């Protein structure tokens, strides 16, 4: 238990940064602003359920995917880091706001996937399971989804307190942190490959 608590920050923070709730909040309000409170709660429920199902499928199949494709952890660190870097840069340069026709199905797509659980989160999940194990990754994932659920339920209240500009500003900082994590992953992967080739 103590070991898991020590590891937890290492798994929680990358997922928190990757989910980027501050980027999600304005988009969620934009998509659901014409809905009633009851319909909005249904959308939140569906989005969280979708995120859980997709994430757990990736956790279950991650190791199998590695074996089938013959991918090493260092290969995945570099590739995953590049993917995370691309998404972080995109979030930094784009506003992220979009207009989508209000529909209860938006809880599944696009809110559940890819807004809550997109390529950045899925890449992180596979990397974290490989680096720190399944249990800390699952605990961190559930904690992050709980934060997202509470935030979406109270989306309008949060934005009214922080302000739309403040939320977007925090989202940009999160994107910058994600870019930093991506660069770190690429660096570690490259260093490990170079060290292995030198030993060989």
TORKOL-803651 format. One record per residue: x, y, z of N, C-alpha, C in turn; residue in one letter. Coordinates in nm, 3 decimals, m for minus. Each point is the difference from the previous one (the first is absolute). Layout:
    n.east   n.north      n.up   ca.east   ca.north     ca.up    c.east   c.north      c.up   code
         X         Y         Z         X          Y         Z         X         Y         Z      A
...
! end
This chain:
    n.east   n.north      n.up   ca.east   ca.north     ca.up    c.east   c.north      c.up   code
     0.083    m0.122     0.000    m0.083      0.122     0.000     0.087     0.127     0.000      X
     0.107    m0.003     0.083     0.090      0.116     0.007     0.070     0.023    m0.134      X
     0.037    m0.111    m0.066     0.066      0.011    m0.130    m0.092     0.066    m0.102      X
    m0.129    m0.037     0.002    m0.098      0.057    m0.093    m0.015     0.149     0.025      X
    m0.006     0.040     0.128    m0.014      0.142     0.034     0.120     0.082    m0.045      X
     0.119    m0.062     0.005     0.121      0.069    m0.047    m0.002     0.019    m0.151      X
    m0.052    m0.102    m0.070    m0.002      0.002    m0.147    m0.113     0.089    m0.053      X
    m0.109     0.011     0.078    m0.123      0.066    m0.046     0.020     0.137    m0.065      X
     0.083     0.089     0.058     0.021      0.129    m0.068     0.057    m0.015    m0.141      X
     0.085    m0.102    m0.019     0.061     m0.022    m0.132    m0.102    m0.044    m0.104      X
    m0.108    m0.064     0.044    m0.104     m0.045    m0.093    m0.117     0.099    m0.007      X
    m0.027     0.067     0.112    m0.114      0.093     0.004     0.025     0.126    m0.081      X
     0.117     0.061     0.020     0.028      0.130    m0.064     0.000    m0.007    m0.152      X
     0.069    m0.098    m0.064    m0.006     m0.005    m0.147    m0.142    m0.017    m0.054      X
    m0.083    m0.079     0.068    m0.138     m0.018    m0.045    m0.083     0.126     0.022      X
     0.024     0.068     0.112    m0.071      0.125     0.028     0.032     0.105    m0.107      X
     0.127     0.008    m0.034     0.044      0.096    m0.103    m0.056    m0.040    m0.136      X
    m0.001    m0.130    m0.031    m0.047     m0.048    m0.131    m0.150     0.019    m0.017      X
    m0.078    m0.023     0.106    m0.145      0.018    m0.011    m0.035     0.148    m0.015      X
     0.079     0.088     0.063    m0.014      0.145    m0.014    m0.145     0.046     0.016      X
    m0.050    m0.016     0.122    m0.139      0.036     0.030    m0.029     0.146    m0.032      X
     0.100     0.086     0.009    m0.021      0.143    m0.026    m0.022     0.028    m0.148      X
     0.055    m0.085    m0.086    m0.028      0.010    m0.143    m0.138    m0.057    m0.031      X
    m0.039    m0.102     0.078    m0.127     m0.069    m0.023    m0.122     0.083     0.042      X
     0.013     0.075     0.110    m0.116      0.072     0.056    m0.068     0.095    m0.099      X
     0.074     0.092    m0.067    m0.068      0.090    m0.095    m0.065    m0.074    m0.116      X
     0.064    m0.108    m0.046    m0.056     m0.078    m0.111    m0.128    m0.068     0.045      X
     0.002    m0.057     0.122    m0.118     m0.069     0.054    m0.118     0.096     0.011      X
     0.024     0.120     0.051    m0.107      0.099     0.014    m0.052     0.042    m0.137      X
     0.091     0.017    m0.095    m0.039      0.039    m0.136    m0.089    m0.106    m0.064      X
     0.034    m0.127     0.021    m0.076     m0.110    m0.061    m0.136    m0.018     0.067      X
    m0.007     0.017     0.133    m0.121     m0.036     0.074    m0.083     0.120     0.047      X
     0.035     0.121    m0.042    m0.066      0.118     0.057    m0.149     0.009    m0.032      X
    m0.046    m0.066    m0.106    m0.142      0.001    m0.035    m0.077    m0.115     0.065      X
     0.067    m0.082     0.080    m0.064     m0.114     0.064    m0.055     0.037     0.137      X
    m0.097    m0.078     0.046    m0.051      0.016     0.137     0.101    m0.063     0.096      X
    m0.015     0.030     0.129     0.092     m0.055     0.100    m0.005    m0.153     0.002      X
    m0.120    m0.056    m0.017    m0.015     m0.146     0.000     0.075    m0.062    m0.116      X
    m0.016     0.056    m0.120     0.069     m0.052    m0.118     0.152     0.016     0.013      X
     0.042     0.110     0.060     0.143      0.024     0.017     0.060    m0.104     0.094      X
    m0.075    m0.039     0.104     0.048     m0.103     0.093     0.014    m0.135    m0.071      X
    m0.093    m0.028    m0.091     0.007     m0.124    m0.079     0.125     0.000    m0.087      X
     0.030     0.115    m0.060     0.119      0.014    m0.085     0.127    m0.023     0.083      X
     0.004     0.059     0.121     0.115     m0.018     0.088     0.016    m0.147     0.037      X
    m0.110    m0.064     0.036     0.005     m0.142     0.037     0.052    m0.086    m0.115      X
    m0.054     0.022    m0.120     0.041     m0.077    m0.117     0.147     0.024    m0.035      X
     0.044     0.125     0.015     0.139      0.033    m0.034     0.098    m0.069     0.094      X
    m0.032    m0.004     0.129     0.089     m0.064     0.098     0.000    m0.151    m0.021      X
    m0.117    m0.061    m0.024    m0.008     m0.144    m0.026     0.080    m0.038    m0.124      X
    m0.014     0.081    m0.104     0.075     m0.024    m0.124     0.150     0.008     0.025      X
     0.042     0.101     0.075     0.142      0.018     0.031     0.054    m0.119     0.079      X
    m0.078    m0.050     0.096     0.041     m0.115     0.081     0.016    m0.125    m0.086      X
    m0.100    m0.027    m0.084     0.003     m0.121    m0.084     0.118     0.001    m0.096      X
     0.020     0.112    m0.069     0.110      0.011    m0.098     0.135    m0.011     0.071      X
     0.015     0.068     0.114     0.126     m0.003     0.074     0.033    m0.140     0.049      X
    m0.099    m0.069     0.058     0.024     m0.134     0.052     0.032    m0.100    m0.111      X
    m0.058     0.020    m0.117     0.033     m0.086    m0.115     0.147     0.017    m0.038      X
     0.047     0.125     0.003     0.141      0.026    m0.032     0.092    m0.058     0.106      X
    m0.041     0.009     0.127     0.082     m0.057     0.107     0.009    m0.152    m0.015      X
    m0.113    m0.062    m0.034    m0.005     m0.146    m0.014     0.080    m0.049    m0.119      X
    m0.003     0.076    m0.109     0.062     m0.045    m0.125     0.140     0.057    m0.025      X
     0.043     0.092     0.086     0.128      0.068    m0.022     0.118    m0.094    m0.014      X
     0.014    m0.092     0.095     0.113     m0.093    m0.001    m0.006    m0.092    m0.122      X
    m0.120    m0.042    m0.034    m0.020     m0.087    m0.118     0.041     0.071    m0.128      X
    m0.037     0.129    m0.009     0.036      0.081    m0.117     0.153     0.010    m0.012      X
     0.067     0.020     0.113     0.146      0.008     0.001     0.061    m0.129    m0.056      X
    m0.052    m0.114     0.049     0.056     m0.130    m0.039    m0.024    m0.029    m0.148      X
    m0.121     0.025    m0.046    m0.036     m0.029    m0.140     0.085     0.081    m0.097      X
     0.019     0.128     0.032     0.073      0.090    m0.090     0.151    m0.002     0.023      X
     0.044    m0.068     0.106     0.143     m0.005     0.029     0.057     0.135     0.041      X
    m0.081     0.077     0.071     0.041      0.135     0.042     0.068    m0.006     0.136      X
     0.113     0.069     0.015     0.065      0.011     0.130    m0.056     0.122     0.073      X
     0.026     0.005     0.129    m0.049      0.115     0.078     0.064     0.130    m0.047      X
     0.126    m0.007    m0.040     0.069      0.121    m0.046    m0.055     0.048    m0.134      X
    m0.035    m0.095    m0.089    m0.064      0.036    m0.126    m0.128     0.078     0.028      X
    m0.076    m0.053     0.096    m0.130      0.059     0.029     0.015     0.135     0.070      X
     0.104     0.012     0.084     0.024      0.130     0.065     0.025     0.108    m0.104      X
     0.082    m0.032    m0.101     0.033      0.099    m0.103    m0.123     0.032    m0.085      X
    m0.067    m0.106    m0.048    m0.119      0.020    m0.084    m0.111     0.070     0.078      X
    m0.022    m0.047     0.124    m0.103      0.062     0.085     0.032     0.144     0.031      X
     0.128     0.027     0.026     0.042      0.137     0.029    m0.025     0.093    m0.118      X
     0.028    m0.050    m0.121    m0.023      0.081    m0.121    m0.148     0.030    m0.017      X
    m0.085    m0.104     0.023    m0.146      0.019    m0.011    m0.049     0.101     0.102      X
     0.046    m0.015     0.125    m0.040      0.095     0.105     0.045     0.141    m0.033      X
     0.121     0.012    m0.055     0.053      0.131    m0.035    m0.085     0.067    m0.107      X
    m0.041    m0.078    m0.101    m0.085      0.052    m0.108    m0.132     0.052     0.056      X
    m0.062    m0.078     0.089    m0.129      0.041     0.057     0.015     0.120     0.093      X
     0.111     0.005     0.073     0.024      0.114     0.089     0.018     0.128    m0.080      X
     0.078    m0.008    m0.108     0.023      0.118    m0.086    m0.131     0.045    m0.064      X
    m0.081    m0.098    m0.043    m0.130      0.034    m0.060    m0.088     0.073     0.100      X
    m0.003    m0.049     0.126    m0.080      0.066     0.103     0.051     0.140     0.032      X
     0.132     0.019    m0.012     0.058      0.130     0.029    m0.037     0.105    m0.105      X
    m0.013    m0.043    m0.125    m0.023      0.096    m0.108    m0.147     0.014    m0.040      X
    m0.085    m0.093     0.048    m0.142      0.007    m0.034    m0.082     0.039     0.121      X
    m0.117     0.059    m0.026    m0.087      0.041     0.111    m0.074    m0.118     0.059      X
    m0.028    m0.105    m0.082    m0.067     m0.119     0.048    m0.151     0.009     0.001      X
    m0.058     0.117    m0.023    m0.145      0.015     0.000    m0.058    m0.049    m0.132      X
    m0.115    m0.066     0.006    m0.063     m0.047    m0.120    m0.151    m0.009     0.021      X
    m0.073     0.012    m0.109    m0.145     m0.008     0.008    m0.045    m0.134    m0.055      X
    m0.070    m0.077     0.082    m0.053     m0.129    m0.040    m0.148    m0.001     0.034      X
    m0.080    m0.056    m0.090    m0.144     m0.003     0.021    m0.033    m0.075     0.129      X
    m0.077     0.061     0.093    m0.032     m0.065     0.126    m0.073    m0.132    m0.023      X
     0.047    m0.107     0.062    m0.058     m0.132    m0.014     0.050    m0.081     0.119      X
    m0.085    m0.089     0.053     0.040     m0.081     0.114     0.120    m0.089    m0.033      X
     0.018    m0.032    m0.130     0.111     m0.087    m0.040     0.136     0.068     0.012      X
     0.001     0.133     0.018     0.129      0.070     0.011     0.075    m0.042     0.126      X
    m0.070    m0.064     0.095     0.066     m0.051     0.119     0.101    m0.109    m0.034      X
    m0.033    m0.079    m0.105     0.090     m0.106    m0.045     0.107     0.059    m0.092      X
    m0.046     0.064    m0.107     0.089      0.067    m0.097    m0.057     0.139    m0.026      X
     0.075     0.107     0.019     0.145      0.007     0.020     0.046     0.016     0.144      X
    m0.095     0.014     0.099     0.046      0.032     0.135     0.074    m0.117     0.064      X
    m0.062    m0.119     0.001     0.066     m0.117     0.059     0.130    m0.033    m0.072      X
    m0.013    m0.015    m0.130     0.115     m0.023    m0.090    m0.019     0.092    m0.119      X
     0.092     0.087    m0.036     0.139      0.006     0.049     0.029     0.113     0.098      X
    m0.102     0.075     0.049     0.031      0.115     0.084     0.051    m0.039     0.139      X
    m0.066    m0.098     0.065     0.049     m0.045     0.131     0.112    m0.101    m0.019      X
    m0.029    m0.105    m0.074     0.101     m0.103    m0.027     0.033     0.003    m0.148      X
     0.107     0.073    m0.032     0.048      0.009    m0.137     0.136    m0.064    m0.013      X
     0.066     0.021    m0.112     0.133     m0.060    m0.023     0.101     0.033     0.110      X
    m0.003     0.124     0.051     0.097      0.038     0.105    m0.020    m0.083     0.126      X
    m0.126    m0.017     0.042    m0.029     m0.077     0.121     0.032    m0.148    m0.022      X
    m0.041    m0.055    m0.114     0.022     m0.142    m0.028     0.149    m0.031    m0.010      X
     0.075     0.090    m0.061     0.145     m0.019    m0.008     0.061     0.000     0.140      X
    m0.045     0.094     0.083     0.047      0.007     0.139    m0.032    m0.127     0.077      X
    m0.122    m0.051    m0.019    m0.043     m0.121     0.072     0.092    m0.117    m0.031      X
     0.028    m0.023    m0.128     0.087     m0.111    m0.039     0.140     0.018     0.055      X
     0.050     0.123    m0.004     0.134      0.029     0.053     0.006    m0.021     0.151      X
    m0.101     0.049     0.071    m0.001     m0.007     0.146    m0.016    m0.143     0.051      X
    m0.084    m0.078    m0.069    m0.016     m0.141     0.038     0.134    m0.072    m0.014      X
     0.069     0.029    m0.108     0.129     m0.064    m0.026     0.108     0.044     0.099      X
    m0.003     0.128     0.038     0.102      0.055     0.089    m0.027    m0.026     0.148      X
    m0.128     0.015     0.043    m0.031     m0.004     0.143    m0.096    m0.112     0.041      X
    m0.061    m0.068    m0.096    m0.091     m0.108     0.034    m0.147     0.038    m0.018      X
    m0.084    m0.103     0.003    m0.144      0.019    m0.028    m0.072     0.071     0.114      X
     0.027    m0.042     0.126    m0.077      0.053     0.114     0.015     0.153     0.016      X
     0.123     0.054     0.005     0.011      0.147     0.013    m0.063     0.074    m0.116      X
     0.011    m0.058    m0.121    m0.057      0.065    m0.118    m0.152     0.003     0.008      X
    m0.061    m0.111     0.041    m0.146     m0.006     0.013    m0.050     0.096     0.108      X
     0.070     0.001     0.114    m0.039      0.091     0.110     0.008     0.146    m0.047      X
     0.107     0.035    m0.068     0.017      0.137    m0.051    m0.106     0.033    m0.105      X
    m0.030    m0.096    m0.086    m0.103      0.020    m0.102    m0.135     0.027     0.063      X
    m0.037    m0.082     0.100    m0.130      0.017     0.067    m0.007     0.135     0.072      X
     0.109     0.039     0.066     0.004      0.130     0.069    m0.018     0.115    m0.099      X
     0.065    m0.010    m0.115    m0.012      0.104    m0.102    m0.141     0.006    m0.059      X
    m0.060    m0.117    m0.022    m0.137     m0.003    m0.054    m0.099     0.053     0.103      X
     0.029    m0.022     0.128    m0.085      0.056     0.106     0.008     0.152    m0.001      X
     0.120     0.053    m0.016     0.019      0.146    m0.010    m0.076     0.055    m0.121      X
     0.009    m0.070    m0.113    m0.070      0.043    m0.121    m0.150    m0.001     0.021      X
    m0.051    m0.106     0.063    m0.145     m0.012     0.025    m0.049     0.118     0.086      X
     0.070     0.028     0.110    m0.039      0.111     0.088     0.009     0.133    m0.075      X
     0.104     0.015    m0.080     0.021      0.126    m0.074    m0.108     0.022    m0.105      X
    m0.038    m0.105    m0.072    m0.102      0.014    m0.104    m0.137     0.028     0.060      X
    m0.029    m0.064     0.113    m0.128      0.025     0.068    m0.009     0.147     0.043      X
     0.115     0.056     0.038     0.004      0.139     0.048     0.070     0.093    m0.098      X
    m0.004    m0.034    m0.129     0.075      0.073    m0.103    m0.030     0.150    m0.002      X
    m0.128     0.036    m0.002    m0.038      0.142    m0.009     0.045     0.076     0.124      X
    m0.012    m0.064     0.116     0.039      0.065     0.125     0.152     0.026     0.002      X
     0.076    m0.099    m0.044     0.147      0.013    m0.002     0.043     0.113    m0.092      X
    m0.060     0.005    m0.121     0.037      0.105    m0.096    m0.044     0.137     0.049      X
    m0.115     0.007     0.070    m0.045      0.130     0.052     0.093     0.051     0.110      X
     0.063    m0.093     0.075     0.093      0.039     0.107     0.136     0.038    m0.057      X
     0.056    m0.088    m0.082     0.134      0.021    m0.054    m0.001     0.096    m0.118      X
    m0.111    m0.002    m0.076    m0.008      0.080    m0.122     0.046    m0.082    m0.119      X
    m0.061     0.023    m0.115     0.034     m0.077    m0.120     0.147     0.020    m0.038      X
     0.046     0.124     0.012     0.140      0.028    m0.032     0.095    m0.074     0.093      X
    m0.037    m0.006     0.128     0.083     m0.070     0.099     0.007    m0.149    m0.028      X
    m0.114    m0.058    m0.037    m0.007     m0.143    m0.031     0.087    m0.032    m0.121      X
    m0.012     0.083    m0.103     0.079     m0.021    m0.123     0.149     0.017     0.030      X
     0.033     0.098     0.085     0.139      0.022     0.037     0.059    m0.120     0.072      X
    m0.076    m0.057     0.095     0.046     m0.120     0.072     0.015    m0.116    m0.097      X
    m0.093    m0.010    m0.096     0.006     m0.108    m0.101     0.129     0.008    m0.079      X
     0.043     0.122    m0.032     0.125      0.017    m0.076     0.120    m0.043     0.083      X
    m0.004     0.030     0.130     0.109     m0.042     0.089     0.007    m0.153     0.005      X
    m0.119    m0.064     0.006    m0.007     m0.147     0.001     0.058    m0.057    m0.129      X
    m0.030     0.065    m0.111     0.052     m0.046    m0.130     0.152     0.012    m0.003      X
     0.052     0.107     0.061     0.145      0.019     0.007     0.066    m0.107     0.087      X
    m0.065    m0.035     0.112     0.050     m0.107     0.086    m0.001    m0.134    m0.074      X
    m0.107    m0.023    m0.079    m0.009     m0.122    m0.079     0.114    m0.007    m0.100      X
     0.032     0.113    m0.062     0.112      0.005    m0.094     0.131    m0.034     0.071      X
     0.016     0.050     0.123     0.121     m0.029     0.077     0.011    m0.149     0.033      X
    m0.113    m0.060     0.039    m0.002     m0.144     0.028     0.035    m0.078    m0.126      X
    m0.052     0.044    m0.114     0.027     m0.066    m0.128     0.149     0.004    m0.033      X
     0.062     0.116     0.018     0.145      0.014    m0.028     0.080    m0.089     0.094      X
    m0.043    m0.010     0.126     0.068     m0.086     0.097    m0.005    m0.146    m0.044      X
    m0.119    m0.044    m0.047    m0.016     m0.138    m0.046     0.091    m0.029    m0.119      X
     0.005     0.092    m0.095     0.086     m0.017    m0.118     0.146    m0.008     0.044      X
     0.039     0.090     0.090     0.139      0.003     0.048     0.039    m0.132     0.066      X
    m0.086    m0.050     0.091     0.029     m0.124     0.071     0.009    m0.118    m0.098      X
    m0.093    m0.005    m0.095     0.000     m0.106    m0.099     0.126    m0.001    m0.084      X
     0.043     0.116    m0.046     0.120      0.012    m0.084     0.125    m0.038     0.080      X
     0.009     0.051     0.123     0.116     m0.030     0.086     0.011    m0.150     0.025      X
    m0.112    m0.065     0.030     0.000     m0.145     0.027     0.042    m0.080    m0.122      X
    m0.048     0.039    m0.119     0.036     m0.070    m0.123     0.149     0.016    m0.029      X
     0.051     0.121     0.018     0.143      0.026    m0.022     0.086    m0.082     0.097      X
    m0.044    m0.004     0.128     0.076     m0.076     0.101    m0.002    m0.149    m0.032      X
    m0.115    m0.053    m0.044    m0.011     m0.142    m0.035     0.086    m0.035    m0.119      X
     0.003     0.090    m0.100     0.081     m0.026    m0.119     0.149     0.007     0.032      X
     0.037     0.085     0.097     0.140      0.012     0.042     0.046    m0.126     0.074      X
    m0.092    m0.054     0.084     0.032     m0.123     0.075     0.016    m0.118    m0.095      X
    m0.090    m0.001    m0.105     0.003     m0.109    m0.097     0.127     0.004    m0.083      X
! end
